[in-house]
Amino acid sequence: MKTKRFGLKSFLSRGGLAAILLVFLLTSACDSLPVEIQLPWINTPVPSKEVEPLPDVDATVTPGAPEPEPTLTVETSVDELILWLPQELSPQEDNPAAQLLQEKLDAFAQENQLKITVRVKARTGSGSLIDALTATKPAAPEILPDLIILSSTDLMLAADRELIYPHTRMTEMMNGTDWYPFGRELGKVDNEVLAIPLLSNPLSLVFNETTLLPPSNDWLEIKQNFGIFGFAADDSQAKYLLLLYIAAGGEVMDLQGRAILQEAPLVEALTALKEGLTTLHINTLSIGFQTEEQVWNAFATRSLDTAVVPVGMVLNRKGGVENQPKPALTEPEITLGTAFGWALGNPDTARQELALNLLTALSETEFLANWTEALGRLPARPSALGAWKDQKLQPALEKIAHATRLYPPEEIMNRLGPALRNATLLILRDGADPTETAKTTIESIK
């Protein structure tokens, strides 16, 4: 740009004195500005050294409002990961499964030069995982869990409350084929991947492997089975009758997500109970069982020949009775189970990346195989079950894993459970008619 020159007399006559004063004032003010300003009428030399560019700025402009000052975003390193786990999966317990998990966490912490903090919380009740997550997000976001293990029911609640976060890496992990159907069912909420499946503990029909008459794989064929059959008839959620009902083709929710019972499959399920009673396969023992632990203890002491209990009780040989039967499992076409998965509980992207690195390590076949076998739970990955050291029950477990469906949502279970429990007791205790019982049960939930 060329500078137009004036004579002194002409310059003064055009207000040059005022211009000199203005230049003087501007030059003095520039010394105190935080950044360099190049005035259009002054040729300022360009610095010869390289200047490091400023970081990206995060600025939002509101139409009609003054433009805000840029806010510089500076990345900070992550030196700690926080994990929230249920008691049964805690690495702080004194058992082989806990030791395996602790060793894995220690190795990852050392490799990445960070600290891993594990907080153990109850699954249900006051201070549970989902309650704590709900309370912590608005009150103390700085201590949110980077990874949290939640049940399938709690995952749905967390998704509804926007407490957990999706990530493209999680979607990529679930795109593989190495997942059982229950894992795929658990991982997706409203067609969005919000969890990486971990394990399940489905119901199974257990019997003595030395018997010459193993029970049928059909849940509804109770009357065909050898000996005395038992289950928790007084269970508040009526899980066994619910399984019979679903096995008979019954639906538990309508299109609006409301709890329903259909008459034909419910009659079929109740008829199976009635036939088991009249053929003397089910006796009064079942009426007194409220928990699956009571059922297992009766089986372990040979009071029952066949029993419905979660797979975990069989794998862990609960009961400690020396002469208990050697348990074997049937291979049903369908069963129901609880399941757990990993979710991201912190929205910070840098923390999420590191948490997903840890999750990838925790989902590796070898570790997942060793950990779930020690826990006595079915892994969500077929490759992990195939890598178990004890292959004795593996064929049955493989079929059970493929047959496992998740229990309905908590609100559905809470609605149907009491009604189905009452129906079970009416059949077994009072000898009620299956058709009439089905009708009154359906009316009770409307």
LOTI-534591 format. One record per residue (C-alpha): x, y, z negated; residue in one letter. Coordinates in steps of 0.05 Angstrom, whole numbers, padded with zeros to 5 digits, always signed. Layout:
XYZA...
This chain:
+00000+00000+00000M+00029+00067+00020K+00030+00124-00029T+00006+00191-00001K+00053+00247-00020R+00033+00319-00036F+00073+00382-00048G+00077+00409-00118L+00036+00470-00104K-00018+00429-00069S-00016+00377-00123F-00027+00428-00178L-00082+00461-00139S-00120+00395-00134R-00122+00383-00208G-00054+00349-00210G-00041+00372-00281L-00102+00333-00304A-00078+00272-00266A-00009+00275-00299I-00042+00276-00367L-00087+00217-00347L-00028+00175-00323V+00010+00191-00386F-00048+00169-00430L-00060+00105-00391L+00014+00087-00392T+00016+00096-00468S-00047+00054-00478A-00020-00003-00435C+00035-00015-00485D-00017-00039-00536S-00060-00083-00488L-00056-00159-00499P-00048-00172-00425V-00013-00136-00368E-00055-00090-00326I-00031-00069-00257Q-00055+00000-00240L-00072+00008-00166P-00030+00068-00155W+00033+00041-00190I+00079-00010-00157N+00094-00060-00214T+00150-00110-00199P+00127-00184-00200V+00163-00225-00253P+00213-00273-00223S+00205-00328-00276K+00149-00380-00273E+00090-00367-00318V+00055-00427-00348E-00019-00426-00330P-00070-00416-00385L-00113-00475-00406P-00182-00482-00377D-00232-00436-00408V-00301-00453-00434D-00347-00394-00421A-00422-00388-00410T-00451-00327-00377V-00523-00308-00393T-00556-00267-00337P-00566-00195-00358G-00520-00202-00418A-00447-00179-00424P-00397-00232-00402E-00368-00266-00464P-00295-00271-00478E-00265-00338-00455P-00256-00392-00508T-00193-00432-00499L-00203-00507-00507T-00143-00541-00539V-00139-00617-00543E-00122-00645-00611T-00093-00714-00622S-00135-00768-00656V-00098-00797-00715D-00156-00837-00747E-00213-00881-00725L-00273-00894-00770I-00311-00960-00767L-00378-00975-00801W-00393-01049-00811L-00445-01091-00846P-00423-01130-00908Q-00423-01198-00873E-00372-01173-00822L-00327-01134-00869S-00252-01145-00863P-00247-01133-00938Q-00276-01200-00958E-00234-01259-00981D-00246-01308-00923N-00212-01327-00857P-00259-01285-00814A-00243-01222-00853A-00169-01236-00850Q-00172-01244-00774L-00207-01178-00765L-00161-01141-00812Q-00100-01167-00776E-00129-01145-00709K-00144-01075-00736L-00075-01069-00767D-00041-01088-00702A-00081-01037-00662F-00068-00983-00715A+00007-00996-00713Q+00010-00998-00637E-00027-00931-00631N+00004-00898-00692Q-00062-00882-00726L-00103-00899-00786K-00166-00943-00783I-00216-00931-00839T-00270-00984-00849V-00333-00967-00888R-00379-01024-00907V-00453-01010-00913K-00516-01051-00925A-00558-01075-00866R-00624-01057-00898T-00652-01014-00954G-00626-00948-00982S-00558-00929-00955G-00563-00978-00897S-00523-00968-00833L-00580-00936-00795I-00601-00891-00853D-00530-00869-00865A-00520-00854-00791L-00584-00814-00789T-00564-00772-00849A-00491-00762-00830T-00500-00734-00760K-00530-00667-00781P-00498-00662-00850A-00426-00685-00840A-00410-00698-00766P-00335-00699-00781E-00343-00768-00815I-00387-00800-00763L-00365-00871-00744P-00326-00878-00680D-00350-00950-00676L-00410-00980-00712I-00439-01050-00712I-00515-01049-00710L-00568-01103-00705S-00612-01105-00643S-00669-01072-00682T-00624-01016-00709D-00595-01004-00640L-00664-00987-00614M-00676-00940-00672L-00608-00907-00662A-00622-00897-00588A-00691-00866-00603D-00658-00818-00652R-00599-00803-00604E-00548-00827-00655L-00506-00869-00607I-00475-00852-00540Y-00468-00884-00471P-00402-00887-00434H-00382-00908-00364T-00330-00956-00392R-00384-00992-00431M-00426-00998-00367T-00365-01027-00331E-00354-01078-00387M-00426-01102-00381M-00421-01109-00305N-00382-01174-00313G-00414-01243-00314T-00383-01265-00380D-00445-01250-00423W-00502-01293-00449Y-00573-01269-00434P-00583-01245-00506F-00521-01202-00498G-00548-01168-00437R-00615-01159-00472E-00581-01126-00532L-00532-01082-00493G-00585-01044-00454K-00636-00995-00483V-00683-00964-00431D-00637-00989-00375N-00577-00953-00405E-00517-00989-00435V-00511-00966-00507L-00477-01025-00539A-00427-01080-00526I-00455-01147-00552P-00418-01183-00607L-00454-01244-00634L-00520-01277-00650S-00550-01324-00702N-00610-01358-00671P-00658-01409-00701L-00643-01482-00688S-00673-01550-00703L-00623-01589-00744V-00623-01664-00756F-00576-01718-00781N-00529-01738-00725E-00528-01810-00750T-00603-01820-00739T-00625-01864-00682L-00686-01820-00669L-00665-01748-00654P-00723-01698-00651P-00753-01670-00587S-00724-01607-00555N-00796-01582-00548D-00814-01539-00609W-00888-01556-00600L-00877-01632-00605E-00872-01634-00681I-00916-01696-00685K-00867-01735-00642Q-00808-01726-00689N-00782-01777-00738F-00788-01766-00813G-00804-01705-00854I-00799-01637-00820F-00790-01571-00858G-00788-01496-00846F-00801-01432-00886A-00877-01431-00882A-00881-01375-00934D-00832-01330-00896D-00859-01259-00896S-00841-01252-00822Q-00867-01320-00802A-00808-01330-00755K-00823-01403-00740Y-00896-01394-00721L-00874-01333-00679L-00825-01379-00643L-00879-01431-00631L-00926-01377-00604Y-00873-01349-00556I-00853-01419-00535A-00926-01429-00516A-00923-01368-00471G-00951-01316-00518G-00936-01241-00511E-00925-01197-00572V-00930-01127-00540M-00977-01094-00490D-00955-01044-00437L-00960-00988-00488Q-00913-01024-00536G-00968-01042-00586R-00969-01108-00624A-01015-01161-00594I-01031-01235-00602L-01063-01277-00547Q-01113-01330-00566E-01094-01389-00522A-01019-01392-00540P-01035-01378-00614L-01085-01436-00615V-01032-01481-00584E-00980-01461-00636A-01028-01470-00694L-01050-01537-00666T-00977-01561-00666A-00974-01544-00740L-01040-01580-00754K-01017-01642-00717E-00951-01642-00755G-00991-01640-00819L-01041-01694-00801T-00986-01741-00778T-00950-01730-00845L-00888-01700-00814H-00899-01635-00851I-00911-01641-00926N-00923-01592-00982T-00849-01576-00988L-00853-01526-00931S-00909-01487-00964I-00862-01469-01021G-00804-01446-00977F-00797-01370-00969Q-00726-01368-00944T-00683-01407-00895E-00633-01420-00951E-00686-01461-00987Q-00699-01501-00924V-00625-01515-00914W-00616-01538-00986N-00675-01586-00979A-00642-01614-00916F-00574-01619-00949A-00603-01659-01006T-00640-01705-00957R-00709-01681-00977S-00719-01664-00903L-00701-01704-00842D-00707-01645-00794T-00707-01571-00809A-00711-01502-00776V-00653-01458-00798V-00606-01407-00765P-00546-01437-00728V-00499-01402-00777G-00521-01447-00834M-00503-01508-00794V-00436-01481-00772L-00418-01460-00842N-00445-01524-00874R-00479-01484-00929K-00500-01522-00991G-00436-01557-01011G-00471-01624-01024V-00423-01682-01017E-00471-01732-00988N-00509-01683-00943Q-00526-01707-00873P-00479-01692-00815K-00519-01638-00779P-00533-01640-00705A-00573-01592-00663L-00628-01600-00612T-00624-01563-00545E-00689-01523-00539P-00710-01485-00477E-00722-01423-00519I-00705-01397-00588T-00704-01331-00625L-00646-01298-00660G-00616-01236-00691T-00558-01204-00654A-00507-01150-00666F-00468-01103-00621G-00416-01047-00623W-00438-00976-00609A-00404-00907-00605L-00426-00863-00662G-00384-00801-00649N-00396-00753-00589P-00324-00730-00586D-00297-00753-00519T-00224-00761-00541A-00246-00804-00600R-00292-00845-00555Q-00234-00862-00508E-00192-00888-00565L-00251-00924-00597A-00265-00959-00531L-00192-00981-00527N-00202-01014-00595L-00269-01044-00573L-00235-01075-00512T-00184-01108-00558A-00240-01133-00604L-00277-01163-00545S-00219-01203-00517E-00236-01276-00508T-00183-01305-00555E-00197-01259-00613F-00272-01262-00605L-00269-01338-00603A-00228-01343-00666N-00268-01290-00703W-00338-01316-00687T-00318-01389-00701E-00292-01367-00769A-00357-01328-00781L-00401-01386-00758G-00438-01344-00707R-00449-01351-00632L-00406-01303-00592P-00439-01261-00538A-00388-01285-00486R-00390-01356-00458P-00314-01355-00450S-00306-01343-00525A-00352-01402-00544L-00313-01445-00494G-00248-01427-00530A-00272-01451-00599W-00225-01502-00630K-00282-01546-00656D-00318-01572-00594Q-00363-01622-00630K-00427-01580-00627L-00406-01540-00566Q-00454-01572-00515P-00515-01559-00558A-00490-01489-00578L-00480-01472-00504E-00553-01488-00489K-00578-01453-00551I-00538-01390-00532A-00569-01390-00462H-00639-01401-00492A-00634-01346-00545T-00681-01286-00540R-00680-01229-00590L-00733-01220-00642Y-00785-01166-00624P-00774-01095-00650P-00781-01083-00724E-00848-01049-00720E-00876-01109-00682I-00847-01158-00732M-00876-01118-00790N-00944-01117-00757R-00947-01190-00736L-00908-01223-00792G-00959-01220-00849P-01016-01242-00803A-00977-01302-00777L-00954-01321-00846R-01025-01321-00870N-01045-01364-00810A-00989-01414-00825T-01011-01422-00897L-01085-01429-00877L-01066-01488-00833I-01017-01523-00880L-01047-01508-00948R-01121-01503-00933D-01128-01548-00872G-01161-01493-00831A-01184-01501-00759D-01132-01475-00709P-01183-01441-00663T-01219-01405-00719E-01154-01386-00752T-01128-01357-00686A-01190-01314-00678K-01187-01285-00748T-01112-01273-00742T-01120-01234-00677I-01176-01192-00708E-01132-01176-00768S-01080-01139-00727I-01128-01096-00687K
